[in-house]
Amino acid sequence: MTWVQIVAAVGAAASMLSFAPQAWAIIRKGSTQGLSRPMYALTVLAFACWLTFGIAQRQWALIVPNAICLILAVFILAMILLPARRTAQVSHALDPTAPP
């Protein structure tokens, strides 16, 4: 593995892992208060474009991390767009210790 491939792998892993804490915080708290709709909408668009590019180029190194990031970003955006009561219900369904 070359240093370029190592840097790419570390970057892909960091991108994928960067959304997990936010998604988990939403689930645990049952709230998306303070999160930006436009920011996550742009993030979803960006990952969708990168995923499309990766598929067009048949580059698994682009497809896999961007697909995972897209799923997490869509989850976060969906939770932001839901009414607060519904967000809390979904959170509680995913983690019964979360506030109902």
A tleap script that builds the chain and sets N, CA, C and O, in Angstrom:
source leaprc.protein.ff14SB
mol = sequence {
  NMET THR TRP VAL GLN ILE VAL ALA ALA VAL
  GLY ALA ALA ALA SER MET LEU SER PHE ALA
  PRO GLN ALA TRP ALA ILE ILE ARG LYS GLY
  SER THR GLN GLY LEU SER ARG PRO MET TYR
  ALA LEU THR VAL LEU ALA PHE ALA CYS TRP
  LEU THR PHE GLY ILE ALA GLN ARG GLN TRP
  ALA LEU ILE VAL PRO ASN ALA ILE CYS LEU
  ILE LEU ALA VAL PHE ILE LEU ALA MET ILE
  LEU LEU PRO ALA ARG ARG THR ALA GLN VAL
  SER HIE ALA LEU ASP PRO THR ALA PRO CPRO
}
set mol.1.N position { 0.852 -1.175 0.000 }
set mol.1.CA position { 0.000 0.000 0.000 }
set mol.1.C position { 0.902 1.243 0.000 }
set mol.1.O position { 1.821 1.355 0.811 }
set mol.2.N position { 0.627 2.160 -0.910 }
set mol.2.CA position { 1.424 3.373 -1.004 }
set mol.2.C position { 0.945 4.396 0.027 }
set mol.2.O position { -0.121 4.237 0.621 }
set mol.3.N position { 1.736 5.438 0.232 }
set mol.3.CA position { 1.344 6.462 1.195 }
set mol.3.C position { 0.085 7.187 0.729 }
set mol.3.O position { -0.706 7.643 1.555 }
set mol.4.N position { -0.107 7.299 -0.577 }
set mol.4.CA position { -1.313 7.940 -1.109 }
set mol.4.C position { -2.540 7.100 -0.786 }
set mol.4.O position { -3.578 7.641 -0.405 }
set mol.5.N position { -2.433 5.793 -0.934 }
set mol.5.CA position { -3.550 4.916 -0.604 }
set mol.5.C position { -3.844 4.936 0.890 }
set mol.5.O position { -5.006 4.866 1.292 }
set mol.6.N position { -2.812 5.031 1.712 }
set mol.6.CA position { -2.999 5.113 3.162 }
set mol.6.C position { -3.723 6.410 3.527 }
set mol.6.O position { -4.656 6.402 4.329 }
set mol.7.N position { -3.289 7.514 2.938 }
set mol.7.CA position { -3.947 8.794 3.201 }
set mol.7.C position { -5.411 8.732 2.768 }
set mol.7.O position { -6.291 9.216 3.480 }
set mol.8.N position { -5.674 8.141 1.606 }
set mol.8.CA position { -7.051 8.012 1.117 }
set mol.8.C position { -7.885 7.147 2.055 }
set mol.8.O position { -9.036 7.476 2.342 }
set mol.9.N position { -7.319 6.053 2.531 }
set mol.9.CA position { -8.044 5.160 3.443 }
set mol.9.C position { -8.342 5.849 4.768 }
set mol.9.O position { -9.442 5.716 5.305 }
set mol.10.N position { -7.376 6.578 5.292 }
set mol.10.CA position { -7.590 7.307 6.546 }
set mol.10.C position { -8.650 8.390 6.342 }
set mol.10.O position { -9.518 8.569 7.196 }
set mol.11.N position { -8.590 9.103 5.239 }
set mol.11.CA position { -9.593 10.123 4.938 }
set mol.11.C position { -10.988 9.537 4.799 }
set mol.11.O position { -11.956 10.101 5.309 }
set mol.12.N position { -11.093 8.415 4.115 }
set mol.12.CA position { -12.396 7.756 3.943 }
set mol.12.C position { -12.942 7.296 5.289 }
set mol.12.O position { -14.123 7.485 5.579 }
set mol.13.N position { -12.094 6.697 6.103 }
set mol.13.CA position { -12.524 6.235 7.428 }
set mol.13.C position { -12.961 7.411 8.299 }
set mol.13.O position { -13.982 7.336 8.983 }
set mol.14.N position { -12.184 8.500 8.273 }
set mol.14.CA position { -12.534 9.676 9.070 }
set mol.14.C position { -13.864 10.277 8.610 }
set mol.14.O position { -14.674 10.697 9.437 }
set mol.15.N position { -14.088 10.318 7.298 }
set mol.15.CA position { -15.362 10.834 6.784 }
set mol.15.C position { -16.527 9.994 7.263 }
set mol.15.O position { -17.541 10.522 7.720 }
set mol.16.N position { -16.376 8.687 7.157 }
set mol.16.CA position { -17.460 7.795 7.581 }
set mol.16.C position { -17.729 7.923 9.073 }
set mol.16.O position { -18.882 7.992 9.500 }
set mol.17.N position { -16.669 7.954 9.859 }
set mol.17.CA position { -16.823 8.005 11.309 }
set mol.17.C position { -17.294 9.367 11.810 }
set mol.17.O position { -17.846 9.462 12.906 }
set mol.18.N position { -17.084 10.416 11.028 }
set mol.18.CA position { -17.413 11.766 11.496 }
set mol.18.C position { -18.914 11.973 11.708 }
set mol.18.O position { -19.305 12.810 12.520 }
set mol.19.N position { -19.742 11.241 11.008 }
set mol.19.CA position { -21.190 11.408 11.145 }
set mol.19.C position { -21.784 10.525 12.232 }
set mol.19.O position { -22.876 10.809 12.727 }
set mol.20.N position { -21.102 9.486 12.603 }
set mol.20.CA position { -21.628 8.556 13.599 }
set mol.20.C position { -21.905 9.221 14.946 }
set mol.20.O position { -22.970 8.982 15.516 }
set mol.21.N position { -20.996 10.051 15.489 }
set mol.21.CA position { -21.301 10.670 16.780 }
set mol.21.C position { -22.546 11.567 16.737 }
set mol.21.O position { -23.319 11.598 17.694 }
set mol.22.N position { -22.742 12.292 15.636 }
set mol.22.CA position { -23.914 13.151 15.540 }
set mol.22.C position { -25.192 12.319 15.462 }
set mol.22.O position { -26.184 12.632 16.121 }
set mol.23.N position { -25.166 11.262 14.656 }
set mol.23.CA position { -26.339 10.391 14.552 }
set mol.23.C position { -26.656 9.766 15.905 }
set mol.23.O position { -27.818 9.699 16.304 }
set mol.24.N position { -25.627 9.309 16.606 }
set mol.24.CA position { -25.830 8.683 17.919 }
set mol.24.C position { -26.352 9.705 18.928 }
set mol.24.O position { -27.217 9.378 19.741 }
set mol.25.N position { -25.841 10.933 18.888 }
set mol.25.CA position { -26.320 11.976 19.802 }
set mol.25.C position { -27.800 12.269 19.571 }
set mol.25.O position { -28.546 12.490 20.525 }
set mol.26.N position { -28.221 12.271 18.326 }
set mol.26.CA position { -29.637 12.493 18.015 }
set mol.26.C position { -30.473 11.360 18.601 }
set mol.26.O position { -31.516 11.596 19.210 }
set mol.27.N position { -30.005 10.136 18.413 }
set mol.27.CA position { -30.745 8.979 18.930 }
set mol.27.C position { -30.825 9.042 20.451 }
set mol.27.O position { -31.897 8.842 21.022 }
set mol.28.N position { -29.708 9.316 21.110 }
set mol.28.CA position { -29.679 9.328 22.574 }
set mol.28.C position { -30.495 10.469 23.170 }
set mol.28.O position { -31.162 10.283 24.188 }
set mol.29.N position { -30.450 11.652 22.546 }
set mol.29.CA position { -31.138 12.823 23.093 }
set mol.29.C position { -32.576 12.948 22.603 }
set mol.29.O position { -33.411 13.582 23.249 }
set mol.30.N position { -32.855 12.332 21.448 }
set mol.30.CA position { -34.192 12.455 20.874 }
set mol.30.C position { -34.473 13.849 20.353 }
set mol.30.O position { -35.629 14.259 20.250 }
set mol.31.N position { -33.403 14.590 20.020 }
set mol.31.CA position { -33.569 15.968 19.585 }
set mol.31.C position { -32.516 16.328 18.538 }
set mol.31.O position { -31.395 15.819 18.552 }
set mol.32.N position { -32.912 17.217 17.633 }
set mol.32.CA position { -31.974 17.741 16.625 }
set mol.32.C position { -31.800 19.244 16.802 }
set mol.32.O position { -31.327 19.936 15.901 }
set mol.33.N position { -32.181 19.730 17.951 }
set mol.33.CA position { -32.099 21.164 18.219 }
set mol.33.C position { -30.680 21.679 17.968 }
set mol.33.O position { -29.701 21.088 18.424 }
set mol.34.N position { -30.590 22.763 17.253 }
set mol.34.CA position { -29.306 23.384 16.976 }
set mol.34.C position { -28.625 22.902 15.707 }
set mol.34.O position { -27.584 23.438 15.327 }
set mol.35.N position { -29.195 21.899 15.043 }
set mol.35.CA position { -28.581 21.409 13.798 }
set mol.35.C position { -29.141 22.184 12.613 }
set mol.35.O position { -30.306 22.580 12.611 }
set mol.36.N position { -28.312 22.392 11.622 }
set mol.36.CA position { -28.663 23.201 10.468 }
set mol.36.C position { -29.247 22.357 9.336 }
set mol.36.O position { -28.591 21.452 8.822 }
set mol.37.N position { -30.486 22.666 8.957 }
set mol.37.CA position { -31.117 21.985 7.816 }
set mol.37.C position { -30.343 22.217 6.530 }
set mol.37.O position { -30.028 21.260 5.823 }
set mol.38.N position { -30.029 23.479 6.208 }
set mol.38.CA position { -29.308 23.716 4.953 }
set mol.38.C position { -27.951 23.011 4.906 }
set mol.38.O position { -27.554 22.509 3.854 }
set mol.39.N position { -27.253 22.970 6.009 }
set mol.39.CA position { -25.939 22.317 6.025 }
set mol.39.C position { -26.075 20.836 5.715 }
set mol.39.O position { -25.322 20.300 4.902 }
set mol.40.N position { -27.026 20.173 6.352 }
set mol.40.CA position { -27.191 18.747 6.093 }
set mol.40.C position { -27.790 18.487 4.717 }
set mol.40.O position { -27.499 17.454 4.115 }
set mol.41.N position { -28.613 19.386 4.204 }
set mol.41.CA position { -29.128 19.231 2.837 }
set mol.41.C position { -27.973 19.303 1.831 }
set mol.41.O position { -27.913 18.509 0.892 }
set mol.42.N position { -27.064 20.250 2.031 }
set mol.42.CA position { -25.895 20.352 1.150 }
set mol.42.C position { -24.965 19.150 1.311 }
set mol.42.O position { -24.368 18.685 0.340 }
set mol.43.N position { -24.847 18.659 2.522 }
set mol.43.CA position { -24.014 17.482 2.774 }
set mol.43.C position { -24.570 16.261 2.051 }
set mol.43.O position { -23.817 15.495 1.450 }
set mol.44.N position { -25.885 16.082 2.110 }
set mol.44.CA position { -26.530 14.969 1.403 }
set mol.44.C position { -26.288 15.113 -0.100 }
set mol.44.O position { -25.951 14.138 -0.771 }
set mol.45.N position { -26.459 16.319 -0.625 }
set mol.45.CA position { -26.214 16.558 -2.051 }
set mol.45.C position { -24.763 16.235 -2.419 }
set mol.45.O position { -24.506 15.593 -3.437 }
set mol.46.N position { -23.826 16.677 -1.597 }
set mol.46.CA position { -22.405 16.428 -1.873 }
set mol.46.C position { -22.096 14.932 -1.899 }
set mol.46.O position { -21.431 14.449 -2.816 }
set mol.47.N position { -22.577 14.205 -0.900 }
set mol.47.CA position { -22.297 12.766 -0.875 }
set mol.47.C position { -23.009 12.036 -2.006 }
set mol.47.O position { -22.476 11.064 -2.542 }
set mol.48.N position { -24.197 12.486 -2.377 }
set mol.48.CA position { -24.895 11.875 -3.510 }
set mol.48.C position { -24.103 12.090 -4.803 }
set mol.48.O position { -24.000 11.188 -5.634 }
set mol.49.N position { -23.554 13.279 -4.962 }
set mol.49.CA position { -22.740 13.559 -6.155 }
set mol.49.C position { -21.461 12.732 -6.154 }
set mol.49.O position { -21.099 12.162 -7.183 }
set mol.50.N position { -20.766 12.655 -5.014 }
set mol.50.CA position { -19.539 11.855 -4.940 }
set mol.50.C position { -19.834 10.380 -5.170 }
set mol.50.O position { -19.053 9.678 -5.813 }
set mol.51.N position { -20.953 9.913 -4.648 }
set mol.51.CA position { -21.331 8.509 -4.867 }
set mol.51.C position { -21.606 8.261 -6.349 }
set mol.51.O position { -21.160 7.258 -6.907 }
set mol.52.N position { -22.333 9.165 -6.975 }
set mol.52.CA position { -22.613 9.039 -8.406 }
set mol.52.C position { -21.320 9.038 -9.213 }
set mol.52.O position { -21.156 8.237 -10.133 }
set mol.53.N position { -20.413 9.929 -8.868 }
set mol.53.CA position { -19.112 9.993 -9.538 }
set mol.53.C position { -18.352 8.683 -9.355 }
set mol.53.O position { -17.788 8.146 -10.309 }
set mol.54.N position { -18.339 8.170 -8.123 }
set mol.54.CA position { -17.647 6.906 -7.854 }
set mol.54.C position { -18.228 5.753 -8.647 }
set mol.54.O position { -17.493 4.913 -9.167 }
set mol.55.N position { -19.564 5.715 -8.740 }
set mol.55.CA position { -20.217 4.657 -9.520 }
set mol.55.C position { -19.860 4.805 -10.999 }
set mol.55.O position { -19.546 3.820 -11.667 }
set mol.56.N position { -19.908 6.037 -11.506 }
set mol.56.CA position { -19.576 6.276 -12.916 }
set mol.56.C position { -18.131 5.881 -13.232 }
set mol.56.O position { -17.832 5.411 -14.330 }
set mol.57.N position { -17.247 6.077 -12.261 }
set mol.57.CA position { -15.830 5.747 -12.442 }
set mol.57.C position { -15.505 4.312 -12.033 }
set mol.57.O position { -14.386 3.836 -12.226 }
set mol.58.N position { -16.502 3.632 -11.464 }
set mol.58.CA position { -16.313 2.256 -10.958 }
set mol.58.C position { -15.154 2.193 -9.958 }
set mol.58.O position { -14.304 1.304 -10.015 }
set mol.59.N position { -15.150 3.156 -9.049 }
set mol.59.CA position { -14.099 3.257 -8.042 }
set mol.59.C position { -14.677 2.925 -6.668 }
set mol.59.O position { -15.332 3.758 -6.042 }
set mol.60.N position { -14.429 1.705 -6.210 }
set mol.60.CA position { -14.954 1.259 -4.918 }
set mol.60.C position { -14.455 2.136 -3.773 }
set mol.60.O position { -15.149 2.298 -2.769 }
set mol.61.N position { -13.269 2.695 -3.916 }
set mol.61.CA position { -12.721 3.564 -2.870 }
set mol.61.C position { -13.546 4.842 -2.712 }
set mol.61.O position { -13.496 5.479 -1.660 }
set mol.62.N position { -14.289 5.217 -3.727 }
set mol.62.CA position { -15.207 6.349 -3.641 }
set mol.62.C position { -16.626 5.896 -3.318 }
set mol.62.O position { -17.350 6.586 -2.600 }
set mol.63.N position { -17.022 4.758 -3.836 }
set mol.63.CA position { -18.391 4.287 -3.666 }
set mol.63.C position { -18.700 3.947 -2.213 }
set mol.63.O position { -19.681 4.440 -1.657 }
set mol.64.N position { -17.882 3.121 -1.602 }
set mol.64.CA position { -18.191 2.616 -0.255 }
set mol.64.C position { -18.259 3.726 0.792 }
set mol.64.O position { -19.281 3.853 1.467 }
set mol.65.N position { -17.204 4.539 0.954 }
set mol.65.CA position { -17.301 5.554 2.007 }
set mol.65.C position { -18.378 6.596 1.747 }
set mol.65.O position { -19.034 7.059 2.680 }
set mol.66.N position { -18.564 6.970 0.477 }
set mol.66.CA position { -19.588 7.968 0.184 }
set mol.66.C position { -20.991 7.403 0.344 }
set mol.66.O position { -21.901 8.144 0.714 }
set mol.67.N position { -21.196 6.134 0.082 }
set mol.67.CA position { -22.500 5.514 0.324 }
set mol.67.C position { -22.807 5.494 1.821 }
set mol.67.O position { -23.926 5.799 2.234 }
set mol.68.N position { -21.820 5.136 2.622 }
set mol.68.CA position { -22.019 5.104 4.075 }
set mol.68.C position { -22.279 6.507 4.607 }
set mol.68.O position { -23.189 6.709 5.411 }
set mol.69.N position { -21.489 7.470 4.166 }
set mol.69.CA position { -21.693 8.855 4.592 }
set mol.69.C position { -23.059 9.380 4.149 }
set mol.69.O position { -23.721 10.100 4.896 }
set mol.70.N position { -23.476 9.022 2.945 }
set mol.70.CA position { -24.782 9.452 2.450 }
set mol.70.C position { -25.899 8.891 3.327 }
set mol.70.O position { -26.838 9.610 3.669 }
set mol.71.N position { -25.804 7.636 3.687 }
set mol.71.CA position { -26.831 7.029 4.543 }
set mol.71.C position { -26.912 7.758 5.879 }
set mol.71.O position { -28.005 8.086 6.341 }
set mol.72.N position { -25.772 8.011 6.496 }
set mol.72.CA position { -25.766 8.699 7.790 }
set mol.72.C position { -26.274 10.134 7.660 }
set mol.72.O position { -27.045 10.594 8.503 }
set mol.73.N position { -25.853 10.841 6.621 }
set mol.73.CA position { -26.296 12.221 6.430 }
set mol.73.C position { -27.792 12.286 6.134 }
set mol.73.O position { -28.472 13.196 6.609 }
set mol.74.N position { -28.314 11.336 5.358 }
set mol.74.CA position { -29.757 11.290 5.085 }
set mol.74.C position { -30.523 11.023 6.378 }
set mol.74.O position { -31.563 11.634 6.623 }
set mol.75.N position { -30.010 10.111 7.205 }
set mol.75.CA position { -30.662 9.842 8.495 }
set mol.75.C position { -30.727 11.119 9.329 }
set mol.75.O position { -31.782 11.457 9.867 }
set mol.76.N position { -29.605 11.827 9.437 }
set mol.76.CA position { -29.565 13.048 10.245 }
set mol.76.C position { -30.521 14.090 9.666 }
set mol.76.O position { -31.285 14.705 10.412 }
set mol.77.N position { -30.490 14.296 8.354 }
set mol.77.CA position { -31.386 15.269 7.725 }
set mol.77.C position { -32.843 14.879 7.938 }
set mol.77.O position { -33.673 15.732 8.251 }
set mol.78.N position { -33.156 13.614 7.774 }
set mol.78.CA position { -34.537 13.163 7.993 }
set mol.78.C position { -34.980 13.436 9.428 }
set mol.78.O position { -36.109 13.868 9.663 }
set mol.79.N position { -34.099 13.185 10.376 }
set mol.79.CA position { -34.443 13.441 11.781 }
set mol.79.C position { -34.627 14.941 12.030 }
set mol.79.O position { -35.471 15.332 12.836 }
set mol.80.N position { -33.850 15.780 11.348 }
set mol.80.CA position { -34.009 17.235 11.477 }
set mol.80.C position { -35.354 17.669 10.906 }
set mol.80.O position { -36.026 18.528 11.477 }
set mol.81.N position { -35.748 17.076 9.781 }
set mol.81.CA position { -36.978 17.490 9.102 }
set mol.81.C position { -38.247 16.979 9.782 }
set mol.81.O position { -39.329 17.528 9.576 }
set mol.82.N position { -38.111 15.938 10.586 }
set mol.82.CA position { -39.279 15.419 11.297 }
set mol.82.C position { -39.732 16.407 12.371 }
set mol.82.O position { -38.916 17.154 12.910 }
set mol.83.N position { -41.031 16.415 12.683 }
set mol.83.CA position { -41.473 17.200 13.837 }
set mol.83.C position { -40.765 16.682 15.100 }
set mol.83.O position { -40.436 15.499 15.192 }
set mol.84.N position { -40.538 17.567 16.056 }
set mol.84.CA position { -39.780 17.214 17.269 }
set mol.84.C position { -40.354 15.978 17.966 }
set mol.84.O position { -39.597 15.120 18.420 }
set mol.85.N position { -41.666 15.881 18.054 }
set mol.85.CA position { -42.286 14.734 18.724 }
set mol.85.C position { -41.964 13.433 17.999 }
set mol.85.O position { -41.685 12.415 18.633 }
set mol.86.N position { -42.002 13.467 16.682 }
set mol.86.CA position { -41.710 12.268 15.881 }
set mol.86.C position { -40.225 11.901 15.980 }
set mol.86.O position { -39.884 10.719 16.031 }
set mol.87.N position { -39.338 12.906 16.008 }
set mol.87.CA position { -37.914 12.657 16.182 }
set mol.87.C position { -37.677 11.911 17.490 }
set mol.87.O position { -36.917 10.944 17.534 }
set mol.88.N position { -38.330 12.366 18.547 }
set mol.88.CA position { -38.193 11.706 19.848 }
set mol.88.C position { -38.716 10.275 19.792 }
set mol.88.O position { -38.112 9.380 20.384 }
set mol.89.N position { -39.816 10.044 19.100 }
set mol.89.CA position { -40.365 8.690 18.978 }
set mol.89.C position { -39.420 7.760 18.230 }
set mol.89.O position { -39.210 6.620 18.643 }
set mol.90.N position { -38.850 8.245 17.131 }
set mol.90.CA position { -37.901 7.438 16.360 }
set mol.90.C position { -36.671 7.131 17.206 }
set mol.90.O position { -36.188 5.999 17.227 }
set mol.91.N position { -36.175 8.139 17.894 }
set mol.91.CA position { -35.009 7.947 18.760 }
set mol.91.C position { -35.287 6.891 19.815 }
set mol.91.O position { -34.464 6.008 20.056 }
set mol.92.N position { -36.447 6.987 20.441 }
set mol.92.CA position { -36.815 6.020 21.481 }
set mol.92.C position { -36.966 4.612 20.900 }
set mol.92.O position { -36.620 3.629 21.555 }
set mol.93.N position { -37.476 4.516 19.686 }
set mol.93.CA position { -37.604 3.199 19.042 }
set mol.93.C position { -36.235 2.588 18.757 }
set mol.93.O position { -36.067 1.373 18.854 }
set mol.94.N position { -35.258 3.420 18.408 }
set mol.94.CA position { -33.914 2.934 18.118 }
set mol.94.C position { -33.115 2.678 19.393 }
set mol.94.O position { -32.256 1.797 19.428 }
set mol.95.N position { -33.401 3.450 20.434 }
set mol.95.CA position { -32.715 3.281 21.716 }
set mol.95.C position { -33.754 3.471 22.825 }
set mol.95.O position { -34.105 4.604 23.156 }
set mol.96.N position { -34.244 2.375 23.398 }
set mol.96.CA position { -35.298 2.478 24.414 }
set mol.96.C position { -34.914 3.314 25.633 }
set mol.96.O position { -35.799 3.723 26.386 }
set mol.97.N position { -33.636 3.580 25.853 }
set mol.97.CA position { -33.226 4.424 26.969 }
set mol.97.C position { -33.316 5.909 26.620 }
set mol.97.O position { -33.162 6.759 27.497 }
set mol.98.N position { -33.567 6.231 25.334 }
set mol.98.CA position { -33.701 7.618 24.910 }
set mol.98.C position { -35.024 8.171 25.418 }
set mol.98.O position { -35.971 7.412 25.626 }
set mol.99.N position { -35.103 9.490 25.620 }
set mol.99.CA position { -36.362 10.080 26.074 }
set mol.99.C position { -37.479 9.835 25.062 }
set mol.99.O position { -37.257 9.968 23.858 }
set mol.100.N position { -38.677 9.478 25.532 }
set mol.100.CA position { -39.804 9.232 24.612 }
set mol.100.C position { -40.362 10.508 24.006 }
set mol.100.O position { -41.306 10.456 23.218 }
savepdb mol mol.pdb
quit
